[in-house]
């Protein structure tokens, strides 16, 4: 199943382990309060690559986009400094 999914995207199945480690690493950085903004930036880049890959083969790109919005929304809700720098209302 994993091999078929990666083949559909035009990627070798051997990339799965490395991409999984990269995503877990970025997520851990995001979950630590002191490095959460860096983690959000890294995850945004990771998801940008996911969007590009799915667009290239004609699949739906909505889920990676929504996940990116949720990442930044969650960070905005938990980080007072970020809310001060990026207010929705003034």
N, C-alpha and C positions, 0 to 999 in steps of 0.2 A: 504494500500500500504506500509506504513512504517512498520507495523507489519510483513508483508510478507517478506520484505527485511531483517529485523533483524532476522526473523525465518530462512531464507535461510542461513544467516551467522552463525547461531547457537547461537544467542544472544537473551535474552528476550527484548521485546519491551520497557520495563520500563527503559532500559539503554539509550534510545534515548535522553531524556532531559538532563541527566548528561553529556553525551558525547558532546551534542550540547553546553552546558555551558562551558565545558572544551575547546572545539575548539574556541569558541568566546573569552574566556579569553586569550588563547595563542595568538590569532590573535591581540587582543588589545595590548598585551605586545609587539608584533612584530611591530605594527604600531607606537608606541612611539619611537622617535629617541634614547633616552637615554637607552632604554631596548631592542632595536631591535635585538641585537645578542642573548640575552637570549630568546626572542620570537622565533627566527629562530631555536634555539636548541630545545625548547619545541615543536614547530610544527614538526620538524624533527622526534622527538620521537613519536609524535602522528601519523604521517604518516607512520612511521615504523610499528606501531601496525595495521594500516589499511592495509598495504601491507601483513603483516603476516596473518591477518584475511582473506583477499581475496585469498591468496595462499592456505590456509587451505581448502577452499571450491572449489578451482579450477577456480576462476574467474580471470579476467585480473587485473594485478597489475601495469600496465603502468601509469594510471592516477595519483595515489598517488605519484609515483616516479617522474613524470613530474612536479607535483605541488611542490614537495620538491626542485627540481632543480630551478624552477621559484622563489621560496622563497629566496634561497641563491643567485641566480643571481640578483634579485632585490635589495637585501641587499648589494651585492658587488658593484652594480652600484651607490647606493646612499650613501655609507659610504667610505669616503676617507681613513680612518684608516685601514679598512678591505682590501681595494685595495692595500695599502702599505704592509700589512702583507701577502697577498695572491696574488701576481702579476702573471698575465698570461705570461708576457714577462718582461725580466729584461734589 
